[in-house]
Amino acid sequence: MKRSTARTPPGHARPRRRLIEAPMRIFPNFPGPRAGAINGSAPSRRSTVGWLLFALILCLAVPAQAATQLTDMQAASIYALAYGQYGGALPERAPAVHLVSASRLRELMGCELCPVRGMHDRGVIYLDEHLDLKRAYDASILLHEYVHYLQWIQGGDVANCEMWLERERQAYLIQARVLERVGENPLPVIRNMHMLRC
């Protein structure tokens, strides 16, 4: 079938297919999950770039808001980014995300002195309500917890300390890699990862 070279008339939508094909021309060497997936079973490079473009479009489309709010579009875009980096089978549904006070988060964690900003517990993610999800570092905390959700879906509950350490390191590596790709300093995340102990 011959492709038309005519321009799209004003008021008519361009084919959606080009939105997904465009990143492949713009970023032909994008190091997506196929080039370095954490768990070894990553989606194709084309689908990863499509997901990342989708996430970027959603992030840019979100209007300014209070730091304590998380829109469905923000949650979906960060979830898509986490899945694109982690790979594996896509769960049937995304986890619930609840914004709670720092004291409630520490109570849920069972550690009154821990500087925790987010946690995952069997399909539910709890985030510190004071996170500003327009900041890359704060949004990466939600990404980190989404990775834990994907780990839980594919591997079940944590059985021992070594398994917990491995999952934390994996989530921190993905978080650091994404921060670096968006031009943010990943060193605080890497420092946190190196402080992990059983």
N, C-alpha and C positions, 0 to 999 in steps of 0.2 A: 504494500500500500504506500502510495506516494504521500509525502508530508507536504502540506501547504506552506508556502513561504509568506503568505499574506499576513499582515499585521491584524491583531485582534481589534475589531471595531470598538470605539468607546462605549462603555456601559455593559460590555460582555466580559464574562469571566474567562481568564486563561485556564487551560487545563491544569488540574491539580497535580498531575504527574510530574510536571516540571519543578514543583517545589521540592520534591524528593530527589530528582535527578541533579538539580543545581549544586548541592553540596559536593557531589561526586566530581563535578568539574572544578569547583572552587578549591576543594581540599582533597586532591587525589591521593595524597600520602597520609591521610588522617590515621593516627595509630589507635584505631578502635579496639574493641575487645578481641577481635580475631588475632590481632598482632600481640596481645599480651593479656588475655583474659585471666582473671584471678582463679576461677574454678575450672578452667579448661573446656567448658562447654558453652561457648559464647554464640550469640546470634551473628549473622553475617555482617560484614562491614557496611553494606548498603543499608540494612535495617538499623544498624547502630547509628549511622550518620543521620538517617531519617528521624530516629527517636531523639537524637541530640538537637536536630534542627527544630523538631516539634517542641522540645523543652525550652529552647531559646525563644521561639516565637511566643510561647505561653508566658514566659517570664517577662518579656517586653510588653505584653498586652495587659499585664496586671496594673491597675491604677494605684496611685499612692494610698497608703492606709496606715493605720496604727500598728505598732509593732506586735501587739497581742493578737492580731487576727491572722488567720491562715486561710487563704481562699482555696477552693477546690482546684483551681487552675495551678496555683503554686504547688500544692501537694502533688498533683498529677505530674507536673513537669519535673519535680525533684525525684519522684518515684521512677519516672521513665529514665532519668539519668542514672539512678542507682541500678536499675535493671540492665541498662545498656552496658554498664561497667562490670556488673557481677555475672550476667549471663545465666545459663541454665533454663529450665522450664519456667514460663511465665505463670505465676499463681492465678487462680480463678478470680481472686479479688484482692484489692489493696488493703492494708491494715487500717484500722481506725487510728486517728491521731487526736490526742487530747492535750490542750494547753493547760498546765497546772502551775501552781506557785512553786517556788524553789523549795520551800519547806515540805510541801506535799511530795515533791519529787524525791527528796532525801528520805522521807518516810517510806515511800514505796520501794526505794532502793535498800532500805534497812541500814542506812549509814548517815547519821546525823552530821558528821563532819566532812562528808564527801562533797567536792565541788561539782556535782553532777548537773548537766544541762539537758540530758535526754536519756531515755531508756526504752527498751522494747521488752514486753512481757506477753508472750503467747498470742501474738496477733494484734496487740494494742501498743501504740507508741505514745509515750508521755514526753512532752517537751516543756521546758521552762517558758512560762508565759512572757518573760521579758526578752526573749530572743527577738532580734530584728531580722526577719527572714529576707529582707532586701539586701542585707550584708552577706557577702559570699561565705564568710567563715560561719556565721550563724546558720545559714541555709545548709552548709555542709554537715552540721550536726544532725539535721533531719535526714540527710543522705546517709550518714553513718548508721542511723537507726533503721532506715529502710534496708540497708545491707543485712543487718541483724535479722530483720523479718524474713528476707529471702533465704538466709542461712537456716532459720528455724523451719521454714516451709520445706526446704530440701533435706535437712538433716535432723529435724526434731529438736527436742530439748537438749541443753548442755548436760553431758554426763559426768564431766570431771573438770578439774582446773586446767589441765593441758588443752582440752577441747575449747574451754572458754578463752584461754590465751590465744589459740590459733584463730578463733573467730574474731576476737578483738583486733589482732594484728591485721587480718584480712580487711576488716572494715576501716581501720586507720589507713592502710595503704591505699585503698580506693578513695577515701576522703582526701588524702594528701595529693594523690594524682590529679583529682578533679580540681582542687584548689590551685595547683601549679598550672594546669591548663588554662584556667581563667585569669592567670596573672597574679594570684595571691600567694603569700608566703606560706608554704606548707610546714615550716619548721616547728611551730607549736604543736601540730598534730603528730609529727614524727617524734618530738620530745615526749608527748603523752604515751605514744606507743612504746618507746624504750623504757618508760617507767613502770610498765605492767609487770606484775609479779603474782605468783600463786600464793 
